[in-house]
Every structure is written in structure tokens, then in C-alpha cells.
Amino acid sequence: MLETLANVMNALPAGTASTIGTWVAALLTLAVLSFIFGENPAFRLAEYLFVGIAAGYAGALAWTQVLWPRAKLFLANPQAYWYYGLFFALGLLLLTRGVRSLSTLGNLPLGVLFGTGAGLALGGALTGSLVPQIEASVVSLSPADYGQGLVGWAYAIDAFILLIGTIAVLSAFHFTGKGQGAWSGFWHGLLRILQGAGRGFIMVAFGALLAGATLSFFAALQSRLAFLLRDWIKLFGNMGL
């Protein structure tokens, strides 16, 4: 079907395929922007098209780039690539989740999937975030190590803020009760101060992430509006309207 559609598009006169593509993109953009006025059939149609095309593309990509190449290797040399057969068997067992009488067979691949995912997530958090953050916090606070004058002091202050921010954020996730004695009271009060500062750093980080996401949204919106004004509206001029 896709080859037939591609052949039809290639058989069209020069510029016609581009015009059709521009019209389709413009109408879908308007359908998505129509959500400003609330839920409506045009927006739902665009939503269903997006989800369907994304699912179809992901399935086709998984088959052509992941499953089929490994299936060919396994069929060509099962002894060398026996582990691919194990993976395919687990995948087939996972499909049994759709059959109520056989759904218990899908617990094994689900356990492997969740266990592997949890292990990778934990390992990634340790090696990709926590350990590098701790290593980056072990820095010199002496201005002389960064240069002379204000430059050295600026880098030293930046390193100090990084160190205090890391300690404060880690303290925000430390919960303990107040013990007895002056030293315990002092430690508890210092911990409360660090926890408050840590929550402040977290809020600043979340605010920066939200601002970045908002800027990305407006950048995408600006590009679609520019497309409508620059490419789509130009078609009306070419049509003599």
C-alpha cells in the first residue's frame, strides 16, 4: 500500500505532490490548534492520526531494524546466536498476556523485563547522575586555583554554590527525629536549614526545566505558525485568491 501511494505521488506533475503535502500539513496543524476552542472532532481526528502513525512507524522500525535482522542471524546460525532464540521465546510468552487462560505464562518475561529495567535505571542513576555529581562537587574552593583577581573568586564562589547545593539537595531527602542533647539539637537545626535550602534548589531546578519545556513549546508553535503564514497562505496567492 505504501509503495502504491509512493508511486501515485511520484506520478503527479511537478509541484503537485508538494502542494498536497502542504495542504495536509496545514489542515492537520489547524486541527491541532483547534483544541484552543475545546475538544472537537477535528482535534480528535488529528490525535488519532498521530497516535496511529506513530504506533505504525514504531512497529515497522522495530521489525526492520531490530527483530528481522536478528531473526535472520538466528535462522542462519542458531548455535552462534542461540540467545536470540531465547529472546524471541520470551517475546512470544509475553503475547500470552492477551489470553486469559495463558496469561500466567507472561509473568516470566514481565519479571525479566521489569527486573532488567529496574537494574538499568538504578545503575544509570548511580553512574550517570549521583556519582558524577559527587565527583563534580569535590572541587577546590581556593580562588588561587582558578586564576588571579575577580576571575578566581568568581570560579571559587561558583564551586562553593555547587558544593552547598549538592549537600542541601541530598539533605532534603534525609529524615530523622530530634534526639537528646545540645549537639543533637544543633545538628537537627542545621539539617533543617539545609533541607529548606535543598528544597529551594529543587524548586529552582524544576522551574528551569519547566521554563525550558515552555520555551520548546513556544518554539514549536512559532514554527507551525510560520509554516502557515509562509507556506500555506502563499498557495492562495498562487491560486489567484
Beta strands, then each sheet from edge to edge (+ up, - down):
end
